[in-house]
Amino acid sequence: MCEIETAKDFLKDIISALIGTGTALLIFYLTIQSEIKKEKKKSKDEDSNRVRHFSNLIKSSIGHIEKITSNLDEMVSNYEKNNLEFQLLRFSPNKSLNRLEKLLKNENYFLSYINIFGESKIKTFNNISSEVDYFNMQIDQLWTMVEKSQHFDYERKTKFKFQVNDLMNLTAWFTKQPNLLEYADIEKLNSYIKDFYDNIQDETDLNYFYEFIRKVLENVLIKYTNNQLILEHLPKFRDTSVLFREIKMQNDNHKEDLKQISKTLKHSLQSYKSDASELIK
């Protein structure tokens, strides 16, 4: 009888031990499951936050590109009104395209994009990456082009004004030469010089400078082409007139370049919007 009681007690101890172990294992299992759920939620939240950030940059970059094309169109319009005044490209503090370029090379953002949109959208992601690279390259080249054109325009205008100044001195010299010009023409040239200095309001107005040499050449000097002294100096007036036309022609060409860039950017923007439509939603 004593042995039976001992066996029962032993069995109870084993059952208690098993129950205790099972409970511990259950608690351990539930704890692991809870941690897994937390990690999954954390990972899902991180994916959502990355894609949300990605989406905001996409939206900002679209607005940035639209602003650039708008500025280009305004520059073109201003050139069509006045092809002598150089148009500056407005600076924009928006750096969304630069940030996107870095983000698109970040593996974590790529994985988050795939986790949310699926592997079927990898091509779209790659398209967006290529389009962002294109926009950054095009905008960098645009700034370089405008800066070079501005420098070239400044140099030509400086040269033009310098040459006009020399021609004014030459015109005054003509009036001092004995028996070179008729008295009425001497008076006419002196009045041109006086009017130029009396009425000048804007020293950047090249039309005003050009008008002076045009009047001197067309109203006076053209009558003395048989005079060897005047004939020797006429090429200086011709060259300065040619330079004036070249300044306008250069800005016309620059205008056409800006027009084409704006057209290309707008076309590329449509594809960019289409590829980014899921993100924008």
C-alpha positions in Angstrom: 0.0 0.0 0.0 2.8 2.3 0.8 4.5 1.6 -2.5 1.3 2.4 -4.4 1.0 5.8 -2.6 4.7 6.5 -3.4 4.0 5.8 -7.1 1.0 8.1 -7.1 3.0 10.9 -5.5 5.8 10.4 -8.1 3.3 10.5 -10.9 1.8 13.7 -9.5 5.2 15.2 -9.4 5.9 14.3 -13.0 2.5 15.7 -14.1 3.2 18.9 -12.2 6.6 19.2 -13.7 5.2 18.6 -17.2 2.5 21.2 -16.6 5.1 23.7 -15.3 7.3 23.1 -18.3 4.5 23.3 -20.7 3.3 26.6 -19.2 6.8 28.0 -19.4 7.1 26.9 -23.0 3.7 28.4 -23.8 4.7 31.7 -22.2 8.0 31.6 -24.1 6.2 30.8 -27.4 3.7 33.6 -26.8 6.5 36.0 -26.0 8.3 35.1 -29.2 5.1 35.6 -31.2 4.5 38.9 -29.6 8.1 40.1 -30.5 7.7 38.8 -34.1 4.4 40.8 -34.4 6.1 43.9 -33.0 9.0 43.5 -35.4 6.6 43.0 -38.3 4.6 46.1 -37.3 7.8 48.1 -36.9 9.1 46.9 -40.3 5.7 47.7 -41.9 5.7 51.2 -40.3 9.2 51.8 -41.5 8.2 50.8 -45.1 5.2 53.1 -44.9 7.2 56.0 -43.6 9.9 55.5 -46.3 7.3 55.4 -49.1 5.5 58.4 -47.6 8.8 60.3 -47.7 9.4 59.1 -51.2 6.0 60.2 -52.3 6.4 63.7 -50.8 9.7 64.2 -52.6 8.1 63.0 -55.8 5.3 65.6 -55.4 7.8 68.3 -54.5 10.1 67.5 -57.5 7.1 67.6 -59.9 6.3 71.1 -58.6 10.0 72.0 -59.0 10.2 70.9 -62.6 6.9 72.7 -63.4 8.3 75.9 -61.9 11.5 75.6 -64.0 9.5 75.2 -67.2 7.3 78.2 -66.2 10.5 80.3 -65.7 11.9 79.2 -69.0 8.6 80.1 -70.8 8.7 83.5 -69.1 12.3 84.0 -70.3 11.4 83.1 -73.8 8.4 85.5 -73.7 10.7 88.3 -72.5 13.2 87.6 -75.2 10.5 87.9 -77.8 9.7 91.4 -76.4 13.3 92.5 -76.2 16.2 90.4 -77.5 18.8 92.8 -76.3 18.2 92.4 -72.5 19.6 89.2 -71.2 17.2 87.1 -69.2 18.4 85.4 -66.0 17.2 82.0 -64.9 15.6 82.3 -61.5 17.2 80.3 -58.7 15.0 77.8 -56.8 15.9 76.5 -53.3 14.0 73.3 -54.0 16.4 70.4 -53.6 13.9 67.5 -53.9 15.5 66.1 -57.1 18.9 65.9 -55.4 17.4 64.2 -52.4 15.5 61.8 -54.6 18.7 60.9 -56.4 20.3 59.9 -53.1 17.2 58.2 -51.9 16.8 56.0 -55.1 20.3 54.6 -54.5 19.4 53.6 -50.9 18.6 49.9 -50.7 16.3 50.3 -47.7 14.0 52.6 -49.8 14.1 50.2 -52.7 13.0 47.2 -50.4 10.3 49.3 -48.8 9.0 50.2 -52.2 8.9 46.6 -53.2 7.3 45.5 -50.0 4.4 47.9 -50.5 4.0 47.8 -54.3 5.3 44.4 -55.2 8.1 43.2 -57.5 6.0 43.9 -60.6 6.7 47.6 -60.0 10.5 47.3 -60.1 10.5 48.5 -63.7 8.5 51.6 -62.6 11.0 52.2 -59.8 13.9 52.0 -62.3 12.0 54.4 -64.7 11.6 56.9 -61.9 15.3 56.6 -61.0 16.3 57.2 -64.7 14.0 60.2 -65.0 15.3 61.8 -61.8 18.9 61.4 -63.1 17.8 63.0 -66.4 16.1 66.0 -64.7 19.2 66.6 -62.5 21.5 66.4 -65.5 19.3 68.6 -67.6 19.0 71.3 -64.9 22.7 71.3 -64.3 23.4 71.7 -68.0 20.7 74.4 -68.2 22.4 76.5 -65.4 25.8 76.0 -67.2 24.4 77.1 -70.5 22.7 80.2 -69.1 25.9 81.2 -67.2 28.0 80.8 -70.3 25.5 82.7 -72.4 25.3 85.5 -69.8 29.1 85.8 -69.8 29.3 85.8 -73.6 26.5 88.4 -73.7 28.3 90.6 -71.2 31.6 90.4 -73.1 29.9 91.4 -76.4 28.0 94.3 -74.9 31.1 95.6 -73.2 33.0 95.4 -76.5 30.1 97.1 -78.3 30.0 100.0 -75.9 33.7 100.4 -76.0 33.7 100.5 -79.8 30.8 103.0 -79.8 32.9 105.2 -77.5 35.8 105.0 -79.9 33.4 105.9 -82.8 32.1 108.9 -80.9 35.7 110.1 -80.5 36.3 109.5 -84.2 33.2 111.4 -85.1 34.4 114.4 -83.1 37.8 114.1 -84.8 36.1 114.2 -88.2 34.5 117.6 -87.3 38.0 119.0 -86.5 39.6 118.1 -89.8 39.9 121.0 -92.3 38.0 120.7 -95.6 36.8 117.2 -94.8 33.1 117.8 -94.2 30.6 120.4 -95.3 29.7 122.9 -92.5 26.1 121.6 -92.3 27.4 118.1 -91.7 29.8 119.3 -89.1 26.9 120.9 -87.3 24.9 117.8 -87.6 27.6 115.6 -86.1 28.1 118.0 -83.2 24.4 118.0 -82.5 24.4 114.2 -82.5 27.2 114.1 -79.9 25.6 116.7 -77.8 22.2 115.0 -77.9 23.7 111.7 -77.0 25.2 113.0 -73.7 22.3 115.3 -72.9 19.6 112.6 -73.3 21.2 109.4 -72.2 19.1 107.8 -69.4 20.1 104.1 -69.4 23.7 103.2 -70.1 22.6 99.6 -70.6 20.2 100.5 -73.5 22.3 99.4 -76.5 19.6 100.6 -78.9 20.5 104.2 -77.8 24.2 103.6 -78.6 23.4 102.0 -81.9 21.1 104.8 -82.9 24.0 107.2 -82.6 26.3 105.3 -84.9 23.5 104.7 -87.3 22.7 108.4 -87.7 26.3 109.3 -88.1 26.8 106.7 -90.8 23.5 107.0 -92.7 22.9 110.7 -92.4 26.5 112.0 -92.9 29.4 109.7 -93.6 27.7 107.8 -96.4 27.9 110.9 -98.5 31.7 110.9 -98.3 32.6 107.4 -99.5 34.7 109.0 -102.2 36.9 110.5 -99.5 39.8 108.2 -98.8 40.2 109.3 -95.2 36.6 108.6 -94.3 36.6 105.5 -96.4 39.4 104.1 -94.3 37.3 104.4 -91.1 34.0 103.2 -92.4 34.7 99.5 -91.6 34.8 100.5 -87.9 31.2 101.6 -88.1 30.3 98.6 -90.1 31.9 96.2 -87.7 30.2 97.8 -84.7 26.8 97.5 -86.5 27.5 93.9 -87.2 28.4 93.3 -83.5 25.1 94.9 -82.5 23.2 92.5 -84.8 25.2 89.5 -83.5 24.3 90.4 -79.9 20.6 90.2 -80.9 21.1 87.1 -82.9 22.9 85.4 -80.1 20.0 86.1 -77.7 17.6 84.9 -80.4 19.5 81.6 -80.6 19.6 81.4 -76.8 15.9 81.9 -76.7 15.3 79.0 -79.1 17.5 76.8 -76.9 15.5 77.7 -73.9 12.3 77.0 -75.8 13.5 73.5 -76.8 14.6 72.7 -73.3 11.3 73.7 -71.9 9.5 71.5 -74.4 11.7 68.5 -73.6 11.3 68.9 -69.9 7.5 69.1 -70.2 7.4 66.0 -72.3 9.6 64.1 -69.9 7.5 65.4 -67.0 4.4 63.7 -68.4 6.2 60.3 -68.3 7.5 61.0 -64.8 4.0 61.8 -63.6 2.7 58.6 -65.1 5.4 56.4 -63.5 5.0 58.1 -60.2 1.2 58.0 -60.2 1.0 55.1 -57.7 3.2 57.0 -55.3 1.3 60.3 -55.7 -1.9 58.5 -54.8 
